[in-house]
Amino acid sequence: MLIRAGHRGGLGRLVVAVGLGAAMVVAASCDRVEPPNEPRSAPVAEDDADLTSRTPVRAKVVTGQPMKRIVAWPDDAERDVVAREALSEAARVALDEAPVPMLAPPEPARLATAVITTGPHWAALSTNYDGLNLSLHVSGQAKVYEHIPRFDGTHTVRGHEAFVTQNEGIWSAAWIENGAAYSLELECSSPDLPECSGPETITELAESLSYVGGRGEVSQ
């Protein structure tokens, strides 16, 4: 599935965010990823809130080579404690191992059946409620393809340029936030459910997501 998303001022080189199984594709500036085996520069001031204060040294980018994203972790005070406590014990344990900032629906009823899985560079949350299947994939790794031209997003989600698409009845929204790539998908158990009749529900769900935690910058 091809998804593209970016940040303020338009999108730069194409970046493939490595997630679960199939790759999810987002367009973003090369400034968001760190060339492997390259030293990092001293802290510098940045205007883009999606970037950390430490910017990687510019280096030759090898097309298609995996690169680590520079993740800016939210302040712990922003964590939605109520949403976190609504997760099962197993989900909270997995959440604490997430190598990327995790978001989740804030309503406890939507989190009762939530499952969280993690990998070396990604994390995912899935939940089912009221005939809706909701899944969120977050990636902290990317692949850069310099020969792909820039694309503008189709929507604005959570204050970020984003792509909202529908494929075989499944609505998806993809964007860059906290330096990580987020892909939210919504599938209805019946095509007659109003939640899947247009892009309104997926964008509203994306806007409602709250920060619930992760491993944090110290463990990166």
BASEVO-224809 format. One record per residue (C-alpha): residue in one letter; chain; z, x, y. Coordinates in Angstrom, 3 decimals. Layout:
<site r="a" c="A" z="Z" x="X" y="Y"/>
...
***
This chain:
<site r="m" c="A" z="0.000" x="0.000" y="0.000"/>
<site r="l" c="A" z="-0.996" x="1.429" y="3.362"/>
<site r="i" c="A" z="1.480" x="1.048" y="6.197"/>
<site r="r" c="A" z="1.405" x="2.746" y="9.535"/>
<site r="a" c="A" z="4.125" x="2.904" y="12.165"/>
<site r="g" c="A" z="5.052" x="5.133" y="15.058"/>
<site r="h" c="A" z="7.017" x="5.699" y="18.227"/>
<site r="r" c="A" z="6.853" x="5.395" y="21.992"/>
<site r="g" c="A" z="3.642" x="6.617" y="23.553"/>
<site r="g" c="A" z="1.369" x="5.939" y="20.608"/>
<site r="l" c="A" z="0.994" x="7.432" y="17.191"/>
<site r="g" c="A" z="0.013" x="10.955" y="16.285"/>
<site r="r" c="A" z="-1.005" x="12.529" y="12.993"/>
<site r="l" c="A" z="-0.848" x="10.399" y="9.899"/>
<site r="v" c="A" z="2.304" x="10.904" y="7.874"/>
<site r="v" c="A" z="2.827" x="9.650" y="4.338"/>
<site r="a" c="A" z="6.479" x="8.831" y="3.744"/>
<site r="v" c="A" z="7.416" x="9.522" y="0.153"/>
<site r="g" c="A" z="9.453" x="6.601" y="-1.166"/>
<site r="l" c="A" z="9.885" x="4.866" y="-4.525"/>
<site r="g" c="A" z="6.946" x="5.041" y="-6.907"/>
<site r="a" c="A" z="4.006" x="4.249" y="-4.640"/>
<site r="a" c="A" z="3.946" x="6.160" y="-1.371"/>
<site r="m" c="A" z="4.399" x="4.272" y="1.855"/>
<site r="v" c="A" z="2.179" x="5.385" y="4.674"/>
<site r="v" c="A" z="3.201" x="5.565" y="8.301"/>
<site r="a" c="A" z="1.637" x="7.219" y="11.323"/>
<site r="a" c="A" z="3.973" x="9.373" y="13.360"/>
<site r="s" c="A" z="4.094" x="12.533" y="15.419"/>
<site r="c" c="A" z="4.414" x="15.841" y="13.614"/>
<site r="d" c="A" z="7.518" x="16.442" y="15.768"/>
<site r="r" c="A" z="9.414" x="14.166" y="13.404"/>
<site r="v" c="A" z="9.093" x="16.414" y="10.371"/>
<site r="e" c="A" z="10.285" x="19.906" y="9.644"/>
<site r="p" c="A" z="7.842" x="22.474" y="8.207"/>
<site r="p" c="A" z="9.339" x="23.757" y="4.933"/>
<site r="n" c="A" z="10.824" x="27.247" y="4.858"/>
<site r="e" c="A" z="10.580" x="27.583" y="8.629"/>
<site r="p" c="A" z="13.547" x="28.513" y="10.890"/>
<site r="r" c="A" z="14.781" x="25.869" y="13.305"/>
<site r="s" c="A" z="14.994" x="26.454" y="17.047"/>
<site r="a" c="A" z="18.072" x="26.312" y="19.227"/>
<site r="p" c="A" z="19.050" x="22.822" y="20.433"/>
<site r="v" c="A" z="16.808" x="21.414" y="23.150"/>
<site r="a" c="A" z="16.895" x="18.234" y="25.221"/>
<site r="e" c="A" z="14.700" x="15.392" y="23.967"/>
<site r="d" c="A" z="13.709" x="12.154" y="25.706"/>
<site r="d" c="A" z="12.769" x="10.367" y="22.475"/>
<site r="a" c="A" z="15.841" x="8.665" y="21.014"/>
<site r="d" c="A" z="14.274" x="8.842" y="17.546"/>
<site r="l" c="A" z="14.482" x="12.643" y="17.510"/>
<site r="t" c="A" z="17.494" x="14.833" y="16.959"/>
<site r="s" c="A" z="18.395" x="17.463" y="19.533"/>
<site r="r" c="A" z="17.093" x="20.195" y="17.249"/>
<site r="t" c="A" z="13.321" x="20.513" y="17.113"/>
<site r="p" c="A" z="11.596" x="22.563" y="14.388"/>
<site r="v" c="A" z="9.592" x="25.639" y="15.268"/>
<site r="r" c="A" z="5.885" x="24.855" y="15.357"/>
<site r="a" c="A" z="4.150" x="26.199" y="12.285"/>
<site r="k" c="A" z="0.836" x="25.791" y="10.541"/>
<site r="v" c="A" z="0.837" x="22.425" y="8.780"/>
<site r="v" c="A" z="-0.628" x="22.356" y="5.308"/>
<site r="t" c="A" z="-2.363" x="19.006" y="4.848"/>
<site r="g" c="A" z="-0.582" x="16.854" y="2.277"/>
<site r="q" c="A" z="2.387" x="19.188" y="1.887"/>
<site r="p" c="A" z="5.783" x="17.397" y="1.621"/>
<site r="m" c="A" z="7.890" x="17.877" y="4.733"/>
<site r="k" c="A" z="11.455" x="16.896" y="5.555"/>
<site r="r" c="A" z="11.972" x="14.376" y="8.339"/>
<site r="i" c="A" z="14.478" x="15.156" y="11.068"/>
<site r="v" c="A" z="16.950" x="12.294" y="10.766"/>
<site r="a" c="A" z="19.177" x="11.265" y="13.681"/>
<site r="w" c="A" z="22.233" x="9.607" y="12.159"/>
<site r="p" c="A" z="23.757" x="6.683" y="14.091"/>
<site r="d" c="A" z="27.314" x="7.020" y="15.307"/>
<site r="d" c="A" z="29.785" x="5.927" y="12.647"/>
<site r="a" c="A" z="31.207" x="3.422" y="15.132"/>
<site r="e" c="A" z="27.939" x="1.487" y="14.839"/>
<site r="r" c="A" z="28.484" x="0.818" y="11.131"/>
<site r="d" c="A" z="28.670" x="-2.864" y="10.193"/>
<site r="v" c="A" z="31.923" x="-2.857" y="8.218"/>
<site r="v" c="A" z="31.707" x="-6.566" y="7.318"/>
<site r="a" c="A" z="28.250" x="-6.153" y="5.796"/>
<site r="r" c="A" z="29.294" x="-3.042" y="3.889"/>
<site r="e" c="A" z="32.338" x="-4.776" y="2.404"/>
<site r="a" c="A" z="30.124" x="-7.682" y="1.292"/>
<site r="l" c="A" z="28.302" x="-5.310" y="-1.077"/>
<site r="s" c="A" z="29.439" x="-4.938" y="-4.664"/>
<site r="e" c="A" z="31.486" x="-1.874" y="-5.579"/>
<site r="a" c="A" z="28.483" x="-0.331" y="-7.360"/>
<site r="a" c="A" z="26.286" x="-0.902" y="-4.294"/>
<site r="r" c="A" z="28.873" x="0.712" y="-1.995"/>
<site r="v" c="A" z="29.065" x="3.771" y="-4.243"/>
<site r="a" c="A" z="25.271" x="4.093" y="-4.132"/>
<site r="l" c="A" z="25.281" x="3.514" y="-0.371"/>
<site r="d" c="A" z="27.592" x="6.472" y="0.142"/>
<site r="e" c="A" z="25.011" x="8.666" y="-1.628"/>
<site r="a" c="A" z="22.058" x="7.512" y="0.485"/>
<site r="p" c="A" z="20.433" x="10.573" y="2.150"/>
<site r="v" c="A" z="19.028" x="8.378" y="4.955"/>
<site r="p" c="A" z="20.633" x="5.854" y="7.354"/>
<site r="m" c="A" z="20.725" x="2.545" y="5.490"/>
<site r="l" c="A" z="20.233" x="-0.843" y="7.090"/>
<site r="a" c="A" z="21.055" x="-4.219" y="5.555"/>
<site r="p" c="A" z="21.088" x="-7.937" y="6.424"/>
<site r="p" c="A" z="24.371" x="-8.630" y="8.230"/>
<site r="e" c="A" z="25.086" x="-11.934" y="6.457"/>
<site r="p" c="A" z="27.551" x="-11.436" y="3.545"/>
<site r="a" c="A" z="25.886" x="-14.217" y="1.502"/>
<site r="r" c="A" z="22.624" x="-12.263" y="1.490"/>
<site r="l" c="A" z="24.376" x="-9.154" y="0.208"/>
<site r="a" c="A" z="26.185" x="-10.671" y="-2.757"/>
<site r="t" c="A" z="23.333" x="-9.799" y="-5.123"/>
<site r="a" c="A" z="22.188" x="-6.639" y="-3.328"/>
<site r="v" c="A" z="21.323" x="-3.543" y="-5.372"/>
<site r="i" c="A" z="21.073" x="-0.081" y="-3.795"/>
<site r="t" c="A" z="19.285" x="2.850" y="-5.410"/>
<site r="t" c="A" z="18.849" x="6.388" y="-4.091"/>
<site r="g" c="A" z="16.885" x="9.578" y="-4.678"/>
<site r="p" c="A" z="16.756" x="13.077" y="-3.186"/>
<site r="h" c="A" z="14.932" x="11.912" y="-0.039"/>
<site r="w" c="A" z="15.002" x="8.111" y="-0.142"/>
<site r="a" c="A" z="17.109" x="5.007" y="-0.571"/>
<site r="a" c="A" z="16.303" x="1.348" y="-1.223"/>
<site r="l" c="A" z="18.068" x="-1.994" y="-1.046"/>
<site r="s" c="A" z="16.932" x="-5.199" y="-2.745"/>
<site r="t" c="A" z="18.473" x="-8.665" y="-2.713"/>
<site r="n" c="A" z="17.579" x="-12.220" y="-3.762"/>
<site r="y" c="A" z="18.780" x="-15.411" y="-2.079"/>
<site r="d" c="A" z="17.481" x="-18.933" y="-1.401"/>
<site r="g" c="A" z="14.212" x="-18.230" y="-3.211"/>
<site r="l" c="A" z="13.544" x="-15.097" y="-1.159"/>
<site r="n" c="A" z="13.191" x="-11.548" y="-2.464"/>
<site r="l" c="A" z="13.959" x="-8.981" y="0.217"/>
<site r="s" c="A" z="13.596" x="-5.215" y="-0.222"/>
<site r="l" c="A" z="14.023" x="-2.291" y="2.144"/>
<site r="h" c="A" z="12.761" x="1.227" y="1.405"/>
<site r="v" c="A" z="13.812" x="4.177" y="3.571"/>
<site r="s" c="A" z="12.248" x="7.639" y="3.314"/>
<site r="g" c="A" z="13.379" x="10.959" y="4.710"/>
<site r="q" c="A" z="10.306" x="12.863" y="3.516"/>
<site r="a" c="A" z="6.711" x="12.816" y="4.691"/>
<site r="k" c="A" z="3.258" x="14.248" y="4.132"/>
<site r="v" c="A" z="1.098" x="15.091" y="7.139"/>
<site r="y" c="A" z="-2.670" x="14.494" y="7.217"/>
<site r="e" c="A" z="-4.044" x="15.954" y="10.447"/>
<site r="h" c="A" z="-7.607" x="14.704" y="9.944"/>
<site r="i" c="A" z="-6.611" x="11.019" y="10.122"/>
<site r="p" c="A" z="-7.038" x="9.553" y="13.651"/>
<site r="r" c="A" z="-4.149" x="7.912" y="15.484"/>
<site r="f" c="A" z="-3.496" x="4.182" y="15.164"/>
<site r="d" c="A" z="-1.567" x="1.805" y="17.395"/>
<site r="g" c="A" z="0.980" x="-0.522" y="15.827"/>
<site r="t" c="A" z="0.390" x="-4.247" y="15.640"/>
<site r="h" c="A" z="3.919" x="-5.313" y="16.608"/>
<site r="t" c="A" z="7.160" x="-4.082" y="18.113"/>
<site r="v" c="A" z="10.134" x="-4.143" y="15.722"/>
<site r="r" c="A" z="13.668" x="-3.115" y="16.703"/>
<site r="g" c="A" z="12.206" x="-1.549" y="19.847"/>
<site r="h" c="A" z="9.764" x="0.603" y="17.874"/>
<site r="e" c="A" z="6.020" x="0.410" y="17.376"/>
<site r="a" c="A" z="5.420" x="-1.122" y="13.947"/>
<site r="f" c="A" z="2.918" x="-2.585" y="11.528"/>
<site r="v" c="A" z="3.433" x="-6.099" y="10.167"/>
<site r="t" c="A" z="1.057" x="-7.056" y="7.363"/>
<site r="q" c="A" z="0.654" x="-9.488" y="4.469"/>
<site r="n" c="A" z="-0.699" x="-8.639" y="1.039"/>
<site r="e" c="A" z="-0.877" x="-11.145" y="-1.838"/>
<site r="g" c="A" z="1.692" x="-13.351" y="-0.152"/>
<site r="i" c="A" z="4.168" x="-10.520" y="0.483"/>
<site r="w" c="A" z="5.021" x="-9.843" y="4.117"/>
<site r="s" c="A" z="5.917" x="-6.290" y="5.130"/>
<site r="a" c="A" z="7.053" x="-4.533" y="8.283"/>
<site r="a" c="A" z="7.036" x="-0.749" y="8.677"/>
<site r="w" c="A" z="8.387" x="1.384" y="11.489"/>
<site r="i" c="A" z="10.110" x="4.683" y="12.341"/>
<site r="e" c="A" z="13.794" x="4.564" y="13.313"/>
<site r="n" c="A" z="16.455" x="7.252" y="13.385"/>
<site r="g" c="A" z="13.653" x="9.654" y="12.467"/>
<site r="a" c="A" z="13.265" x="7.988" y="9.041"/>
<site r="a" c="A" z="10.498" x="5.688" y="7.766"/>
<site r="y" c="A" z="11.522" x="2.087" y="7.058"/>
<site r="s" c="A" z="9.506" x="-0.457" y="5.071"/>
<site r="l" c="A" z="10.828" x="-4.017" y="4.752"/>
<site r="e" c="A" z="9.177" x="-6.491" y="2.354"/>
<site r="l" c="A" z="9.673" x="-10.238" y="1.930"/>
<site r="e" c="A" z="8.389" x="-12.241" y="-1.051"/>
<site r="c" c="A" z="8.916" x="-15.989" y="-1.500"/>
<site r="s" c="A" z="9.431" x="-17.551" y="-4.919"/>
<site r="s" c="A" z="7.007" x="-20.298" y="-3.847"/>
<site r="p" c="A" z="4.062" x="-20.034" y="-1.431"/>
<site r="d" c="A" z="5.177" x="-23.377" y="0.009"/>
<site r="l" c="A" z="8.387" x="-21.940" y="1.467"/>
<site r="p" c="A" z="8.143" x="-21.879" y="5.281"/>
<site r="e" c="A" z="9.667" x="-18.381" y="5.422"/>
<site r="c" c="A" z="6.389" x="-16.915" y="4.139"/>
<site r="s" c="A" z="4.000" x="-19.005" y="6.225"/>
<site r="g" c="A" z="3.772" x="-16.422" y="8.998"/>
<site r="p" c="A" z="5.121" x="-13.092" y="10.300"/>
<site r="e" c="A" z="8.046" x="-14.652" y="12.142"/>
<site r="t" c="A" z="10.574" x="-14.428" y="9.280"/>
<site r="i" c="A" z="9.883" x="-10.787" y="8.374"/>
<site r="t" c="A" z="10.150" x="-9.696" y="12.004"/>
<site r="e" c="A" z="13.339" x="-11.723" y="12.528"/>
<site r="l" c="A" z="14.860" x="-10.198" y="9.386"/>
<site r="a" c="A" z="13.940" x="-6.697" y="10.550"/>
<site r="e" c="A" z="15.519" x="-7.324" y="13.949"/>
<site r="s" c="A" z="18.719" x="-8.578" y="12.320"/>
<site r="l" c="A" z="19.301" x="-5.536" y="10.100"/>
<site r="s" c="A" z="22.466" x="-3.594" y="10.823"/>
<site r="y" c="A" z="23.499" x="-0.029" y="10.020"/>
<site r="v" c="A" z="25.775" x="0.052" y="6.972"/>
<site r="g" c="A" z="26.058" x="3.763" y="6.201"/>
<site r="g" c="A" z="24.800" x="6.633" y="4.095"/>
<site r="r" c="A" z="25.763" x="10.182" y="3.267"/>
<site r="g" c="A" z="25.675" x="11.301" y="6.887"/>
<site r="e" c="A" z="24.348" x="14.338" y="8.699"/>
<site r="v" c="A" z="27.080" x="16.638" y="7.376"/>
<site r="s" c="A" z="25.683" x="16.379" y="3.844"/>
<site r="q" c="A" z="22.048" x="16.896" y="4.779"/>
***
